[in-house]
């Protein structure tokens, strides 16, 4: 008998739907009273500890979710990904970001070819280049060593590397390796972002890395041309080859741009943009800043979770459990959002990266076979480091909408501080909140408790917390390059699990393309109106009115004059 077209047609999906009523009758206060249940709802790998006992789930729920995974052929789909089968069927591509961090002797194939040697060839080239750059042997047009790097890219070429860079900045080992250096990222085509990225930088000591697979990405290439002009206006046209390098596969356009093709670093079609931080997209700028050995530790951390994900039983498999619980929260309990709450300022850029990774991957309305879905997929991801978030949006989480939360904590601080005479260290103060907030969400506070505390009757409705708000806790032993890699890989695979269960393609992003094509029409109109005085036409009334209002204000400088940011 043919398999059902959609996972929601299976008996396993229907069994979970029938199970929802029983869960909704049970409060987390009661579930948390069961010590055996709490003990069972944990998983551990290399010191990373997951506690998901504060999820609105019982042992029976987990059993049913594991049966759903079986019905969705999760194991087979994971194996197909690792074997290089073209699971991104709409683009006819393999999905092999795991190959980017695989050991040198691993065998991972795409189109019958082991891609691991290709990956290591690029990594060896990055190591050699970054060693030369960091030693001062690579000099700019005026003979000065380069100590500043601006990486120009957008989307996955920006958010992933920025997350890792921000997390490494305060790691003592990485910070020591980065002394005297700066790494900045330019993503937004807004000229304000250009101004910020080059503020206080000297072109003489700056290297620009242009990250674009095709070397045609509109925003990236305009920013690249802008920084090229910044370099030329100060150092002359001959300086481009010394001050600009590329991450691209289009060597023809790289050369035409003025960059030496020998200074271009490749990546492949089987690397999706949002999964590319472990390719030259992230490894090159990060190696220039921190040195390749630090970045290799990051890659090894990611690889360790790849192995755990591929080989561990689902019952104790951290990415699988996280993915199944997200499916449960979204598709069965009806919670559309997820808060990512790292109790570490070093992880302040984790949530923006996961926003893209998750919402671009799983924001789909049809199955991988093109069948319209009758259930919701994906989550609205957002977050902020604790304790900042507690003074921002936690009010909503505690007493407004129910939003499942990921609490991420670190046992050992990157930068420990203890003041003599204080009750606890600064990190203990931070972690006190990490441990307390999940319980506050789970248990809440009843009117009876408030009455016993002599709270005035008129305030009791305002101070009542219903509780029963799900969360999970992920505790890392420390936050070195290795653990940063592990955390990245956990979320990458969790998102893949969700997509595999839902039966969607988590590895294409057609929704990104529509806005781009419409923007090109507007771009033509703006050029025609500015340069030739053409009237606005071909748009609806609203867009036409907005364009007319925008064009009515003439630029202060003619368009045939180069204008650069004032920084």
N, C-alpha and C positions, 0 to 999 in steps of 0.2 A: 504493500500500500504506500502511495506517495506521502511524503512528509507534508504536514500542514504548511500553507503558504506563510502564515504568521505564527509567532510563538504564542500569542494570546489564544490561539485555537487549541492548544494542547491541554490535556487533562491536568498536567502539572501546574500550568498557569491558573486554571480554574480552581484547583485545590487551594492555591494561595489566596485567590479572591474570596473563597468560602471561609478561609482562616482569618480574614481581616476582622470580622465581627468579634471573634473571641479575644483578639489582641486589644481591640478598642475598649473592651469591658474591663481590661486589666490595667491598673496604674503601675507606673514604674516603682512607686514606693513598695508595692507588694512584690514585684519582680526582683527588686534589689535585696529583699529580705531572704531570698533563697541563695545561700552561700555556695551551694554546689553549682547552681546555674551560673553565678558570677565567675566562679573558678573555671568553668568550662568555656566561658565566652572570652577567651584570651588566646593569643598566638604570639610566638616569639621567634626571632631570627637574628643571630649575631648581635644580641643585646638590644635590638629594637623590640619593644613590647607594645602589643596592641591589646587594649581592653575595650570590648564592645558590649559590655554588660548593660550599659545605659541606653541601648537601642530598644525600641518597642518590639521585642522579639523574645521568643522562648526557644528552647531546644528543638521543639517541634517546627518552629518557623525556619530554623536553620536547616533542618532535615528537608523540608519542602523546597527551600531555595536550592539546596544541593541537587535535588531531583530535577528542578527546573534547569539547572546548569547541564545536567545530563541530557535532558530533552533538547536543549539548545545546541548540543554537541560542542560544548565549551572546550573540552580537552582536545578534540579534533581540530577546532579552529585555532587554538593556541599552537598546536603542532604545525599546522599549515603556515602560520605566520613565521615561526622559527625556521621552517624548511624553505622559505622563500617562494611559496606558491603565491600566485597573483590574487591575493584576497581583496585588494583594491580593484574590484572588477570594473568600475565605471571608468577608470583610467588605465586599466590593464597593467597594473604595477604590483610588484612585491612590496612588502612593508617590513623593512629590515633595519630599523634603528638599533636593534639589539646587536647587529653586526658591527656597529660603530664602536662598541666597547668590548667586543669579544677578544679573548686571548689570541695571540699571534698564531697559535697552532690550531685554532678552531676551524671547522669547515661549515660554512653557511652559504648556500647556493642561491643564485638567481639566474634563470634561463640556463641552468646547467653549469654555471661557472661559479667557483668559490670566490666570493667577493671579499673575504677577509684579507688576502694579500694586497688587494687594491686599497683597502682601508688603511692598512699599516703602511703602505707606500706613501700615502698622503700624510699620515701621522709622523712618519720619519722625516718627511720634507718639512713639516711644521716644526718639529724638534730642531732640525738643523738651522732653519731660518730664525727661530726664536732665540736659539743659543747665540747665533751671530749678532742678532739685533740687541740682545740684552748685554752682550759683552762689550758693546760699543764699536764693534768692527763695521757694522752697517752705519754709514754716515749719510747725512743729507747733502743737499746741493752746495752748502757752504762749508762742508767738512765737519760739522758738529754731529755728535751722537744724538740719536732720537730717543726721547724719554716719554713722549706723550703719544697716545694712540686714540683716534676717534674711529669707532666702528659704525659704518653707515648701513643700515638695513631696517626692515620693518616687519611687523608680525613676529613669526617664529625666528626670524633673523635678528631679533632684538630682545623680545621678552624673556626667552630662555637664558641666553647669555647674561642679560642684566640680572636675573634672579641669582645665577651662580656667582657672578662678580660681587653682588651686594652681600651675599652670604660669606664669601671668602675674605672680604675686606678686613674683618675683625678677627679672623682666625690667626692666632699668633704666628704660626709657621708661614702661612700664605702672606700675611702682612709684612713679615721680615723680607720675604722674597720680592715684594713689590715696592720696597723703599725707594723713594726718589722718582717714582713713576706714576703716571695718571692714565686711566682708561675711561673714556666717555663713549656714550652711545647717542647717535643721531638717528631718529626714526621718523618723527612727524615732519611733514612737508611744510608745516607752519614755520615761517622764517624766525619766529621767536625761539624755536628749538635749535635752529642753526646758531643763533646768537649765543644761546646758553652753552652749546657744545664746544664752541671755540673761544669762549670768554677767557681772557688771561693766558691763552695759549700762543706760542710763537711758532709760525709756520716752519722756521728753521729747525725746530726740534720736535716736529709733529709728523707722525705717520698716519695716513688715512687708509682704512680697510673698507673697501666697497663690497658689500655682500649682496649678490643677486645671482641666482642660478642662471637666468637667461640674459642678464645684463640689460633687461628691458623694463623692469618694474618701475612704473612712472615716478612714484614718490622717491624711491631710492636713487634713481638716476638723476633726478633734478637736484636732490641734495648732493649727490656726488659731483655734478657739474658746478654746483655752488662752491663746494670746498676746493675743487680744482681751480676755480677762479681765484679763490682766497690764496692758494699757494702760488699761482702764476703771478698775481698782482704784486706779490712780495719778493718772489725768488726767480721769476721768469719761466717760460714754457719748458725749458730743459729739466726743471726740478720735478716734474710730475712723476717720472719714472723712479725717482729716488724717494718720493714722499707719498706715493699711492700704490697699494697692492690690492688684489682682488680675491674673493671667494666666488668662483663662477665656473661654469662648464663651457661658456661661449667665448672661446679664446679669440675668435675673430673680432667680436665687439670690444673685448678687453684691450686688444692691440690698437684698434681704431680710437679708443678712448685716450690712449697714450700710456697705458700701463704695460710694462714688459710681461708678455705671456709666461715667462719663466717664474714670475712672481704672482702667478694665479694658482689657487688651491682648489681642487675639485671636490664636488660631492655628487650624489647620484639621484636618479629619478625615484629610487625606492626609499628615499629619505623625504618624508613630509616636512614642510617648513616648521611646523610647531613641534616636530620630533627631532629637529636638526641640531640642538645644542651640543650633542656629542660628536657632530661632524666638524669640519673645518669652520663652519659658521660660528661655533662657540669656542672650539679648541684653539683656533688661531689667535683671536684677540686675547683670550684668557691666558694662553701660553706667553704671549708678548708681555703681559702684565705680571704674571706670577711664576713663569717658567714651566716648561713642559712636565717636569716630575710632579708638581702639584696637581696639574690637570690630569695626569695619568692616574693619580690616586682617586680623583673624582670619577673617572671612567671605570676604574676597578670597583668602586662602590656601586655604580649603576649595574655593572656586570654581575655582581654578587646577587642582586635582587632578580636580575634576569634568570639566573640559574635557579633561585628559590621559586620563582613564579612557574618556571617550566617543569620542575621536578618534584615539588612538594605536593603532598596530598591536599586536596581542596579544603579539608577540615581545618588545616593549620597553615594555609597559604594566605599570607597577608593581603596581597593585591586582589586575590579572588574573593576573599571574605568582604573586603571593602567594596568591591564592585557589586557583589550580590546584595549587600545591605543598601547600597544606593538604589539599585533596582527596586528593592522592597519599599524604600521610602518614597520614591518617585511614582512608580507605576501602581502600587497597591495602597499605600497610605495617603497618597495624593499630595505630598510635600514638594513644591516646585523649586525650592532653593536649597542651597547648602552654604554654610559659613565656614570658612577656613581660617582658623584662629591659632596662629603660631605664637607661643609664649617665648619669643626670641626676636629681638629687633633685627638680627641678622637675616631673618627670613621675611623681611617686610615686602619683598618683591615676589614671594611665593604665590600669593593669591592672584595677582595680575597674570602671572604665567599660567596658572591652572585655569583661570578664566578662559584664556584662549584655547588651551589644550583641551579642555572639557567642552566648552560651548561650541567651538568650531568643529570638534570631532562628532559630538553626539546631538547637535541641534538639527535633527533630521525629521522629516515628516513621512518618508516612505521607507520601505524595507530595501535591503540590498538588491532585491529583485524588481524594485520599482512599484511595489504594491503599497497603496495608501494605508498608513497605520491607523488603528482605531484606539490607540493609547498614546500617552505622552512619553517622550524620551527627553533625556538631557536635564540638566539643572541650571538654575541661575546661580552662578558661583560668585561669591564676593568674600572679602575678609580684610582684616587689619590685625597687626600684632597686638597681643595682650601686653599691658593692661590698657593701651590706648583705646581699643575697641569697647572696653567696658564703659568708658565715658563717652561713647558715641552711639552705637546701635544696639547694645545689649538690652536696653529697655524694651525694644521691640521683641527681642528673642525671649525675654522673660515673661512679658505680659501681653504681647501683641500676637503676631503670627507665630505658628510653630515652624521653626527652621532647624533641621538637623545640623549639628555642629561637629566639626573636626577640631579637637584640641590637640595641638602638637607641642610637646615640651622637651626640654633637654636637661639631662641630669647635671652635666658639667658645663658651666658657662664658659664662653670664649674669653670673656674679660671679667674675671671675678673681682668683686669689691666687697670689703667688709669694714665698717667703721666701728672703732672701739667704743663700747658702750651701747651700741645698738642691739636690739633683741635678736635680730637675725641679719644675715648678709643680704645684700641687694638682690642676689639671685634667689635666695630663699623667699624673700618678699614677693618676687615675681611668681615663683612656683607655688606659693600659698594660694594664689588666685587660680593657677592652672588646676590645682586639686579641688578647690572649693566650687568653682563655677559649674562643672558638670553635675555635682550633687544639688546645687541650687536649682538647676534646670530640671533635674529628675524629680526631686522631692517637692519643691515649691514650699508654700506655707499656707496652712489652712486657717479659716476664720477661728476655729477653736483654739489653735495655738496663739493667735493674736489676742483673743479674749483672755487667755491665761496670762498673757504678758501685760494685761491692763491697757491695751491699746484702745483709745476712744472709739466708741461704736461707729461714729461717722467716718472714721478713717479706715475701718476694717475692709470695706470693699476695695479701697485704693492700695492697701498693703497685702492683699491676698494674692498669692501666687499659685496657680493651678498645678504647676509642675507637669510631669509626664511629657517632658520635652526631650527628645532623643539626642544623644551625642555619643561620640567615641573618643578615646584617648590614645594617642600615639606618643610613646616616650622613647626618645633617642638617648644613647649613652653620652654622646658629645656631638659637636657640630664641626667636624673637620671636613676636608675635601671629600673624604670617603663617605661619610654619612650624608653629605649634600647630594652626592651621586645616588645613594640609596633612596633618599626621599624622592628625588626626581623620578626614578624608575618605578617606585611604588605607585605614584600617581599616574604615570604613563600607562602602566598595565591595568590599574584599576579602571581607567576610562575605557581601555580596550575591552575588558571583561563586560562592562555595561553594554557596549555596542554589540559584542558577540551574543549576549543574552537577548537583546532587543531585536537582533537580526538586521541591523542597519550597517551601513558602511561608515565606519568612524574615521576613514582615512582620505576622504575627498572633502571638498569645501566649495561646492558650486554656488552656495549662497554669497560667497565673497565676490563672485565675478559680476553679478548683475549691477551692483552699484558702480563698479569700475567702468562698465560699458556706458552707463548713463552719464558718468562724469566726463567721459571723452567727448560726448556731444556738447556738454556745457563748455568744455575747454575750447572747442572750435568756435562756439558762439562768442565767448569772451575775447578770443583773439580777433575774430572778425569785427566785433564792435570796437575794440580798442584801436586796432590798426587801420581799419578801413571804414569805420563809422556805420557798419551794417546794423539794421534794426534787429531787435530780438524777435525771433519767430520760430515756430515749430515746437513750442512748449505749451503746457496748459496755462490757464489764466494765473494761477497762484505762482508757479515758477517764473512765468514771464514778468509778473509784477515785482517779484523779489529781485530778479536779474536787473530789471530797469532801475530799481532803487539803488542797487549796488553799483551799476555802471554810471549813475548820475554823478557820483563823486569821482572827480578826475584825479589820477595819481599825481603826486607832487613832482615826480621826475618822469620825463618822457620814457617810453618803453624801449627806445633805442640807446639808452644809457644804462650802463651797469651800476647797480646800487647794492652795496653789501651791508650787513648788519653793523650797527655802531656798538662796539663792545670795548 
